[in-house]
Amino acid sequence: MVKEWATVVRWQKGRALLSYGSSSGCGSCQAKAACGSYLLEKIGPESVHQLELEISQPLQPGQKVEVGIPESSLLRSAMLVYLTPLLGLFLGGALFQSWTADQLSICLGGIGGGFAGFFIARKIAAYWDNLQAYQPVVLQIGLPPDTIKVLQQE
C-alpha cells in the first residue's frame, strides 16, 4: 500500500477535499542530484495537489487524513501509461514496414501507432477510474486541529 498524509481543505455532505504534496524537507537533503522526487518537483508546475474523496465522518479544515492506494493498482496504472503508447509505436512502425519500404511512411506509422496507444490508454484509464481497486482509501484520520492544546511550562 502506498500511503500519503493529506490535509482537509473542506468537508461537505460526506465529500472531503484533501490537499497533499511533497514534504517541506524535500530538496534539503544531500541526494538532490540523484533524487527523482526532487527533479520532478522542479520540473512540475504544481507541487500541491488536491483530491476529493467520500468520507462519511465529519472532518474539520486542517485535519490530517492518511490516504492509500494498493501498489498493484499503481503499478498497473504506470504500465498502462508508459507501455501502451510504446507498444503502439512499435506495432504501428512494424505494420507500416510490412506494407512499404519508405522510411518516412514507417516513421509516420510509428508515430500514429504511438498516438493510438495513448488514446487507448486514456480509454482504459477512464474505465479503470470507476473500479474500486483504483480508488484511494482512507487509512487513518488524525485528530482535529483544535483538539490538542500545548501548554508551555516555565
Backbone as JSON Lines, residues from 0, in Angstrom:
{"i":0,"aa":"M","n":[0.85,-1.18,0.0],"ca":[0.0,0.0,0.0],"c":[0.89,1.24,0.0]}
{"i":1,"aa":"V","n":[0.67,2.13,-0.94],"ca":[1.37,3.41,-1.0],"c":[0.54,4.41,-0.2]}
{"i":2,"aa":"K","n":[1.18,5.06,0.78],"ca":[0.45,5.92,1.71],"c":[0.93,7.36,1.61]}
{"i":3,"aa":"E","n":[0.02,8.27,1.87],"ca":[0.35,9.7,1.86],"c":[-0.59,10.4,2.84]}
{"i":4,"aa":"W","n":[-0.04,11.34,3.61],"ca":[-0.86,12.15,4.51],"c":[-1.35,13.36,3.75]}
{"i":5,"aa":"A","n":[-2.62,13.68,3.92],"ca":[-3.23,14.83,3.26],"c":[-3.92,15.69,4.32]}
{"i":6,"aa":"T","n":[-4.13,16.94,3.97],"ca":[-4.79,17.89,4.86],"c":[-6.17,18.22,4.31]}
{"i":7,"aa":"V","n":[-7.15,18.23,5.19],"ca":[-8.52,18.53,4.79],"c":[-8.65,20.01,4.47]}
{"i":8,"aa":"V","n":[-9.13,20.31,3.27],"ca":[-9.4,21.7,2.89],"c":[-10.84,22.04,3.25]}
{"i":9,"aa":"R","n":[-11.76,21.13,2.91],"ca":[-13.17,21.31,3.29],"c":[-13.85,19.96,3.3]}
{"i":10,"aa":"W","n":[-14.96,19.89,4.06],"ca":[-15.79,18.68,4.12],"c":[-17.23,19.12,4.05]}
{"i":11,"aa":"Q","n":[-17.97,18.57,3.08],"ca":[-19.39,18.89,2.94],"c":[-20.15,17.65,2.52]}
{"i":12,"aa":"K","n":[-21.17,17.32,3.24],"ca":[-22.1,16.24,2.89],"c":[-21.4,14.93,2.52]}
{"i":13,"aa":"G","n":[-20.4,14.55,3.3],"ca":[-19.73,13.28,3.08],"c":[-18.63,13.29,2.04]}
{"i":14,"aa":"R","n":[-18.31,14.43,1.47],"ca":[-17.24,14.57,0.48],"c":[-16.17,15.48,1.07]}
{"i":15,"aa":"A","n":[-14.94,15.02,1.03],"ca":[-13.83,15.81,1.58],"c":[-12.87,16.19,0.46]}
{"i":16,"aa":"L","n":[-12.46,17.43,0.44],"ca":[-11.43,17.91,-0.47],"c":[-10.13,17.91,0.31]}
{"i":17,"aa":"L","n":[-9.17,17.12,-0.16],"ca":[-7.9,16.95,0.53],"c":[-6.78,17.59,-0.29]}
{"i":18,"aa":"S","n":[-5.81,18.13,0.39],"ca":[-4.65,18.73,-0.25],"c":[-3.42,17.96,0.2]}
{"i":19,"aa":"Y","n":[-2.56,17.59,-0.75],"ca":[-1.34,16.88,-0.42],"c":[-0.23,17.31,-1.37]}
{"i":20,"aa":"G","n":[0.99,17.07,-0.97],"ca":[2.14,17.43,-1.8],"c":[3.4,16.88,-1.2]}
{"i":21,"aa":"S","n":[4.53,17.28,-1.8],"ca":[5.81,16.8,-1.3],"c":[6.09,17.42,0.06]}
{"i":22,"aa":"S","n":[6.9,16.73,0.83],"ca":[7.19,17.22,2.18],"c":[8.04,18.48,2.1]}
{"i":23,"aa":"S","n":[7.97,19.27,3.14],"ca":[8.71,20.53,3.16],"c":[10.21,20.29,3.21]}
{"i":24,"aa":"G","n":[10.63,19.11,3.64],"ca":[12.06,18.79,3.69],"c":[12.61,18.34,2.36]}
{"i":25,"aa":"C","n":[11.78,18.16,1.37],"ca":[12.25,17.7,0.07],"c":[13.14,18.76,-0.55]}
{"i":26,"aa":"G","n":[14.32,18.36,-0.95],"ca":[15.26,19.28,-1.55],"c":[16.34,19.74,-0.59]}
{"i":27,"aa":"S","n":[16.18,19.41,0.7],"ca":[17.18,19.85,1.66],"c":[18.23,18.78,1.95]}
{"i":28,"aa":"C","n":[18.03,17.57,1.43],"ca":[18.99,16.51,1.7],"c":[20.14,16.55,0.69]}
{"i":29,"aa":"Q","n":[21.12,15.69,0.86],"ca":[22.3,15.67,0.01],"c":[22.09,14.95,-1.31]}
{"i":30,"aa":"A","n":[20.98,14.23,-1.46],"ca":[20.74,13.41,-2.65],"c":[19.97,14.15,-3.73]}
{"i":31,"aa":"K","n":[20.01,15.47,-3.73],"ca":[19.23,16.26,-4.69],"c":[19.52,15.88,-6.13]}
{"i":32,"aa":"A","n":[20.78,15.7,-6.47],"ca":[21.16,15.44,-7.86],"c":[20.63,14.09,-8.35]}
{"i":33,"aa":"A","n":[20.48,13.13,-7.46],"ca":[20.06,11.79,-7.87],"c":[18.62,11.46,-7.47]}
{"i":34,"aa":"C","n":[17.92,12.41,-6.9],"ca":[16.57,12.13,-6.39],"c":[15.52,12.44,-7.45]}
{"i":35,"aa":"G","n":[14.73,11.44,-7.81],"ca":[13.68,11.64,-8.8],"c":[12.59,12.57,-8.31]}
{"i":36,"aa":"S","n":[12.25,12.49,-7.04],"ca":[11.19,13.36,-6.49],"c":[11.6,14.82,-6.56]}
{"i":37,"aa":"Y","n":[12.86,15.1,-6.25],"ca":[13.34,16.47,-6.29],"c":[13.3,17.01,-7.72]}
{"i":38,"aa":"L","n":[13.75,16.19,-8.68],"ca":[13.76,16.63,-10.07],"c":[12.35,16.84,-10.6]}
{"i":39,"aa":"L","n":[11.44,15.94,-10.27],"ca":[10.07,16.09,-10.73],"c":[9.39,17.31,-10.11]}
{"i":40,"aa":"E","n":[9.75,17.61,-8.87],"ca":[9.18,18.78,-8.22],"c":[9.66,20.06,-8.91]}
{"i":41,"aa":"K","n":[10.9,20.07,-9.36],"ca":[11.43,21.25,-10.04],"c":[10.84,21.39,-11.44]}
{"i":42,"aa":"I","n":[10.56,20.27,-12.12],"ca":[10.0,20.3,-13.47],"c":[8.52,20.62,-13.44]}
{"i":43,"aa":"G","n":[7.81,19.99,-12.53],"ca":[6.36,20.11,-12.48],"c":[5.9,21.5,-12.13]}
{"i":44,"aa":"P","n":[4.74,21.9,-12.66],"ca":[4.24,23.24,-12.39],"c":[3.63,23.4,-11.0]}
{"i":45,"aa":"E","n":[3.22,22.3,-10.41],"ca":[2.49,22.4,-9.15],"c":[2.95,21.3,-8.21]}
{"i":46,"aa":"S","n":[3.35,21.65,-7.0],"ca":[3.8,20.64,-6.05],"c":[2.72,20.28,-5.04]}
{"i":47,"aa":"V","n":[1.61,21.0,-5.02],"ca":[0.49,20.69,-4.14],"c":[-0.68,20.24,-5.01]}
{"i":48,"aa":"H","n":[-1.24,19.09,-4.65],"ca":[-2.33,18.51,-5.43],"c":[-3.57,18.38,-4.55]}
{"i":49,"aa":"Q","n":[-4.72,18.26,-5.19],"ca":[-5.96,18.1,-4.45],"c":[-6.67,16.84,-4.9]}
{"i":50,"aa":"L","n":[-7.38,16.25,-3.96],"ca":[-8.1,15.0,-4.2],"c":[-9.42,15.09,-3.46]}
{"i":51,"aa":"E","n":[-10.49,14.66,-4.11],"ca":[-11.79,14.66,-3.46],"c":[-12.19,13.21,-3.2]}
{"i":52,"aa":"L","n":[-12.51,12.91,-1.96],"ca":[-12.88,11.56,-1.54],"c":[-14.19,11.57,-0.77]}
{"i":53,"aa":"E","n":[-14.84,10.43,-0.77],"ca":[-16.04,10.26,0.03],"c":[-15.64,9.76,1.41]}
{"i":54,"aa":"I","n":[-15.9,10.59,2.42],"ca":[-15.59,10.25,3.81],"c":[-16.82,10.6,4.63]}
{"i":55,"aa":"S","n":[-17.45,9.6,5.24],"ca":[-18.7,9.84,5.96],"c":[-18.49,10.58,7.28]}
{"i":56,"aa":"Q","n":[-17.34,10.39,7.92],"ca":[-17.08,11.03,9.2],"c":[-16.85,12.53,9.0]}
{"i":57,"aa":"P","n":[-17.52,13.38,9.77],"ca":[-17.3,14.83,9.64],"c":[-15.85,15.2,9.94]}
{"i":58,"aa":"L","n":[-15.3,16.05,9.11],"ca":[-13.91,16.49,9.26],"c":[-13.85,18.01,9.33]}
{"i":59,"aa":"Q","n":[-12.77,18.5,9.93],"ca":[-12.57,19.94,10.03],"c":[-11.4,20.35,9.13]}
{"i":60,"aa":"P","n":[-11.45,21.55,8.58],"ca":[-10.3,22.03,7.79],"c":[-9.04,22.02,8.64]}
{"i":61,"aa":"G","n":[-7.96,21.55,8.05],"ca":[-6.69,21.45,8.75],"c":[-6.44,20.08,9.35]}
{"i":62,"aa":"Q","n":[-7.45,19.24,9.42],"ca":[-7.3,17.9,9.97],"c":[-6.52,17.04,8.99]}
{"i":63,"aa":"K","n":[-5.69,16.12,9.51],"ca":[-4.86,15.24,8.68],"c":[-5.57,13.91,8.45]}
{"i":64,"aa":"V","n":[-5.43,13.39,7.22],"ca":[-6.02,12.12,6.84],"c":[-4.96,11.34,6.07]}
{"i":65,"aa":"E","n":[-4.77,10.06,6.43],"ca":[-3.84,9.21,5.69],"c":[-4.61,8.47,4.6]}
{"i":66,"aa":"V","n":[-4.15,8.64,3.37],"ca":[-4.81,8.05,2.21],"c":[-3.84,7.04,1.59]}
{"i":67,"aa":"G","n":[-4.37,5.92,1.1],"ca":[-3.52,4.9,0.5],"c":[-4.14,4.34,-0.76]}
{"i":68,"aa":"I","n":[-3.29,3.77,-1.61],"ca":[-3.73,3.08,-2.82],"c":[-2.88,1.82,-2.93]}
{"i":69,"aa":"P","n":[-3.48,0.68,-3.32],"ca":[-2.7,-0.55,-3.43],"c":[-1.57,-0.42,-4.45]}
{"i":70,"aa":"E","n":[-0.4,-1.0,-4.12],"ca":[0.75,-0.92,-5.01],"c":[0.47,-1.57,-6.35]}
{"i":71,"aa":"S","n":[-0.29,-2.66,-6.35],"ca":[-0.57,-3.35,-7.61],"c":[-1.36,-2.45,-8.56]}
{"i":72,"aa":"S","n":[-2.29,-1.68,-8.04],"ca":[-3.06,-0.76,-8.87],"c":[-2.16,0.34,-9.42]}
{"i":73,"aa":"L","n":[-1.27,0.83,-8.59],"ca":[-0.35,1.88,-9.02],"c":[0.58,1.37,-10.11]}
{"i":74,"aa":"L","n":[1.09,0.15,-9.95],"ca":[1.98,-0.43,-10.96],"c":[1.24,-0.69,-12.27]}
{"i":75,"aa":"R","n":[0.02,-1.2,-12.19],"ca":[-0.76,-1.43,-13.42],"c":[-1.03,-0.11,-14.14]}
{"i":76,"aa":"S","n":[-1.32,0.93,-13.39],"ca":[-1.57,2.24,-13.99],"c":[-0.31,2.77,-14.67]}
{"i":77,"aa":"A","n":[0.83,2.61,-14.01],"ca":[2.09,3.08,-14.59],"c":[2.42,2.3,-15.86]}
{"i":78,"aa":"M","n":[2.19,1.0,-15.84],"ca":[2.43,0.19,-17.04],"c":[1.5,0.62,-18.17]}
{"i":79,"aa":"L","n":[0.26,0.9,-17.85],"ca":[-0.69,1.35,-18.87],"c":[-0.23,2.66,-19.5]}
{"i":80,"aa":"V","n":[0.18,3.59,-18.68],"ca":[0.56,4.92,-19.17],"c":[1.83,4.87,-20.02]}
{"i":81,"aa":"Y","n":[2.8,4.06,-19.61],"ca":[4.08,4.04,-20.31],"c":[4.15,3.01,-21.43]}
{"i":82,"aa":"L","n":[3.62,1.82,-21.19],"ca":[3.81,0.74,-22.16],"c":[2.83,0.74,-23.32]}
{"i":83,"aa":"T","n":[1.6,1.21,-23.12],"ca":[0.62,1.19,-24.2],"c":[1.04,2.09,-25.37]}
{"i":84,"aa":"P","n":[1.45,3.33,-25.15],"ca":[1.92,4.13,-26.29],"c":[3.2,3.56,-26.92]}
{"i":85,"aa":"L","n":[4.08,2.99,-26.09],"ca":[5.31,2.41,-26.63],"c":[5.0,1.19,-27.5]}
{"i":86,"aa":"L","n":[4.08,0.35,-27.05],"ca":[3.65,-0.8,-27.83],"c":[2.98,-0.34,-29.13]}
{"i":87,"aa":"G","n":[2.17,0.71,-29.05],"ca":[1.54,1.27,-30.25],"c":[2.58,1.8,-31.24]}
{"i":88,"aa":"L","n":[3.63,2.42,-30.72],"ca":[4.71,2.93,-31.56],"c":[5.37,1.79,-32.33]}
{"i":89,"aa":"F","n":[5.72,0.72,-31.63],"ca":[6.37,-0.42,-32.29],"c":[5.44,-1.13,-33.26]}
{"i":90,"aa":"L","n":[4.19,-1.34,-32.85],"ca":[3.25,-2.03,-33.74],"c":[2.91,-1.19,-34.97]}
{"i":91,"aa":"G","n":[2.76,0.12,-34.8],"ca":[2.5,0.99,-35.94],"c":[3.65,0.99,-36.93]}
{"i":92,"aa":"G","n":[4.88,1.08,-36.41],"ca":[6.05,1.03,-37.28],"c":[6.19,-0.31,-37.99]}
{"i":93,"aa":"A","n":[5.95,-1.41,-37.26],"ca":[6.05,-2.74,-37.87],"c":[4.97,-2.96,-38.92]}
{"i":94,"aa":"L","n":[3.77,-2.47,-38.65],"ca":[2.68,-2.62,-39.6],"c":[2.97,-1.88,-40.91]}
{"i":95,"aa":"F","n":[3.45,-0.64,-40.79],"ca":[3.78,0.13,-41.98],"c":[5.01,-0.43,-42.7]}
{"i":96,"aa":"Q","n":[5.91,-1.04,-41.94],"ca":[7.09,-1.65,-42.57],"c":[6.69,-2.87,-43.39]}
{"i":97,"aa":"S","n":[5.65,-3.57,-42.98],"ca":[5.19,-4.72,-43.75],"c":[4.49,-4.29,-45.04]}
{"i":98,"aa":"W","n":[3.98,-3.04,-45.08],"ca":[3.28,-2.55,-46.28],"c":[4.21,-1.85,-47.26]}
{"i":99,"aa":"T","n":[5.19,-1.11,-46.72],"ca":[6.03,-0.29,-47.59],"c":[7.46,-0.27,-47.06]}
{"i":100,"aa":"A","n":[8.39,0.12,-47.93],"ca":[9.79,0.23,-47.54],"c":[10.19,1.69,-47.36]}
{"i":101,"aa":"D","n":[9.26,2.61,-47.56],"ca":[9.53,4.04,-47.42],"c":[9.73,4.38,-45.94]}
{"i":102,"aa":"Q","n":[10.92,4.91,-45.61],"ca":[11.27,5.18,-44.23],"c":[10.37,6.25,-43.6]}
{"i":103,"aa":"L","n":[9.98,7.25,-44.38],"ca":[9.12,8.28,-43.85],"c":[7.74,7.73,-43.48]}
{"i":104,"aa":"S","n":[7.21,6.83,-44.32],"ca":[5.92,6.21,-44.01],"c":[6.01,5.33,-42.76]}
{"i":105,"aa":"I","n":[7.1,4.63,-42.62],"ca":[7.3,3.78,-41.44],"c":[7.38,4.64,-40.17]}
{"i":106,"aa":"C","n":[8.11,5.76,-40.28],"ca":[8.23,6.68,-39.14],"c":[6.86,7.27,-38.77]}
{"i":107,"aa":"L","n":[6.12,7.72,-39.78],"ca":[4.79,8.28,-39.52],"c":[3.84,7.21,-38.97]}
{"i":108,"aa":"G","n":[3.96,5.97,-39.46],"ca":[3.14,4.87,-38.92],"c":[3.45,4.61,-37.46]}
{"i":109,"aa":"G","n":[4.74,4.68,-37.09],"ca":[5.12,4.51,-35.69],"c":[4.57,5.61,-34.81]}
{"i":110,"aa":"I","n":[4.66,6.85,-35.31],"ca":[4.13,7.98,-34.54],"c":[2.61,7.87,-34.4]}
{"i":111,"aa":"G","n":[1.95,7.48,-35.48],"ca":[0.5,7.28,-35.42],"c":[0.12,6.16,-34.46]}
{"i":112,"aa":"G","n":[0.91,5.08,-34.46],"ca":[0.67,3.98,-33.52],"c":[0.87,4.42,-32.08]}
{"i":113,"aa":"G","n":[1.87,5.29,-31.85],"ca":[2.1,5.82,-30.51],"c":[0.92,6.65,-30.03]}
{"i":114,"aa":"F","n":[0.39,7.5,-30.92],"ca":[-0.79,8.3,-30.56],"c":[-2.01,7.41,-30.33]}
{"i":115,"aa":"A","n":[-2.15,6.37,-31.16],"ca":[-3.27,5.43,-30.97],"c":[-3.15,4.72,-29.62]}
{"i":116,"aa":"G","n":[-1.92,4.32,-29.26],"ca":[-1.69,3.7,-27.96],"c":[-2.01,4.64,-26.82]}
{"i":117,"aa":"F","n":[-1.69,5.92,-27.0],"ca":[-2.02,6.92,-25.98],"c":[-3.53,7.03,-25.79]}
{"i":118,"aa":"F","n":[-4.28,7.08,-26.89],"ca":[-5.74,7.21,-26.78],"c":[-6.37,5.93,-26.23]}
{"i":119,"aa":"I","n":[-5.8,4.78,-26.57],"ca":[-6.29,3.51,-25.99],"c":[-6.05,3.51,-24.48]}
{"i":120,"aa":"A","n":[-4.87,3.99,-24.06],"ca":[-4.56,4.06,-22.64],"c":[-5.54,4.99,-21.92]}
{"i":121,"aa":"R","n":[-5.92,6.1,-22.57],"ca":[-6.9,7.01,-21.95],"c":[-8.25,6.34,-21.78]}
{"i":122,"aa":"K","n":[-8.69,5.56,-22.78],"ca":[-9.98,4.87,-22.68],"c":[-9.95,3.82,-21.56]}
{"i":123,"aa":"I","n":[-8.86,3.07,-21.48],"ca":[-8.75,2.06,-20.42],"c":[-8.7,2.73,-19.05]}
{"i":124,"aa":"A","n":[-7.97,3.84,-18.94],"ca":[-7.87,4.56,-17.67],"c":[-9.23,5.11,-17.26]}
{"i":125,"aa":"A","n":[-10.02,5.57,-18.22],"ca":[-11.36,6.07,-17.9],"c":[-12.24,4.93,-17.37]}
{"i":126,"aa":"Y","n":[-12.09,3.73,-17.92],"ca":[-12.83,2.57,-17.43],"c":[-12.35,2.18,-16.04]}
{"i":127,"aa":"W","n":[-11.02,2.17,-15.83],"ca":[-10.46,1.8,-14.53],"c":[-10.8,2.82,-13.45]}
{"i":128,"aa":"D","n":[-11.1,4.04,-13.84],"ca":[-11.39,5.1,-12.87],"c":[-12.57,4.75,-11.98]}
{"i":129,"aa":"N","n":[-13.5,3.96,-12.49],"ca":[-14.68,3.59,-11.72],"c":[-14.51,2.32,-10.91]}
{"i":130,"aa":"L","n":[-13.42,1.59,-11.1],"ca":[-13.2,0.35,-10.38],"c":[-12.7,0.63,-8.96]}
{"i":131,"aa":"Q","n":[-13.17,-0.15,-8.01],"ca":[-12.85,0.05,-6.6],"c":[-11.35,-0.13,-6.32]}
{"i":132,"aa":"A","n":[-10.67,-1.03,-7.05],"ca":[-9.26,-1.3,-6.8],"c":[-8.37,-0.09,-7.1]}
{"i":133,"aa":"Y","n":[-8.86,0.84,-7.9],"ca":[-8.07,2.0,-8.29],"c":[-8.46,3.26,-7.53]}
{"i":134,"aa":"Q","n":[-9.33,3.13,-6.57],"ca":[-9.76,4.27,-5.77],"c":[-8.91,4.37,-4.5]}
{"i":135,"aa":"P","n":[-8.49,5.57,-4.15],"ca":[-7.76,5.72,-2.89],"c":[-8.69,5.46,-1.71]}
{"i":136,"aa":"V","n":[-8.12,4.92,-0.65],"ca":[-8.9,4.62,0.55],"c":[-8.32,5.39,1.74]}
{"i":137,"aa":"V","n":[-9.18,5.69,2.69],"ca":[-8.76,6.38,3.91],"c":[-8.26,5.33,4.89]}
{"i":138,"aa":"L","n":[-7.03,5.47,5.32],"ca":[-6.43,4.52,6.25],"c":[-6.53,5.0,7.7]}
{"i":139,"aa":"Q","n":[-6.29,6.28,7.92],"ca":[-6.35,6.85,9.26],"c":[-6.87,8.27,9.18]}
{"i":140,"aa":"I","n":[-7.51,8.68,10.25],"ca":[-7.96,10.07,10.36],"c":[-7.36,10.64,11.64]}
{"i":141,"aa":"G","n":[-6.62,11.71,11.49],"ca":[-5.99,12.35,12.65],"c":[-6.99,13.14,13.46]}
{"i":142,"aa":"L","n":[-6.56,13.58,14.61],"ca":[-7.41,14.39,15.47],"c":[-7.64,15.76,14.84]}
{"i":143,"aa":"P","n":[-8.77,16.37,15.14],"ca":[-8.99,17.74,14.65],"c":[-7.94,18.68,15.21]}
{"i":144,"aa":"P","n":[-7.61,19.74,14.49],"ca":[-6.54,20.63,14.93],"c":[-6.82,21.35,16.24]}
{"i":145,"aa":"D","n":[-8.08,21.54,16.61],"ca":[-8.36,22.25,17.87],"c":[-8.47,21.32,19.07]}
{"i":146,"aa":"T","n":[-8.21,20.03,18.89],"ca":[-8.32,19.06,19.99],"c":[-7.1,19.11,20.91]}
{"i":147,"aa":"I","n":[-5.95,19.28,20.33],"ca":[-4.72,19.25,21.11],"c":[-4.29,20.68,21.44]}
{"i":148,"aa":"K","n":[-4.0,20.91,22.7],"ca":[-3.53,22.22,23.13],"c":[-2.2,22.03,23.84]}
{"i":149,"aa":"V","n":[-1.23,22.81,23.45],"ca":[0.1,22.72,24.02],"c":[0.22,23.75,25.13]}
{"i":150,"aa":"L","n":[0.58,23.27,26.29],"ca":[0.79,24.17,27.43],"c":[2.27,24.35,27.64]}
{"i":151,"aa":"Q","n":[2.7,25.58,27.76],"ca":[4.11,25.83,27.98],"c":[4.38,25.88,29.47]}
{"i":152,"aa":"Q","n":[5.44,25.18,29.86],"ca":[5.83,25.17,31.26],"c":[7.0,26.11,31.45]}
{"i":153,"aa":"E","n":[7.0,26.78,32.56],"ca":[8.11,27.7,32.85],"c":[8.9,27.26,34.03]}
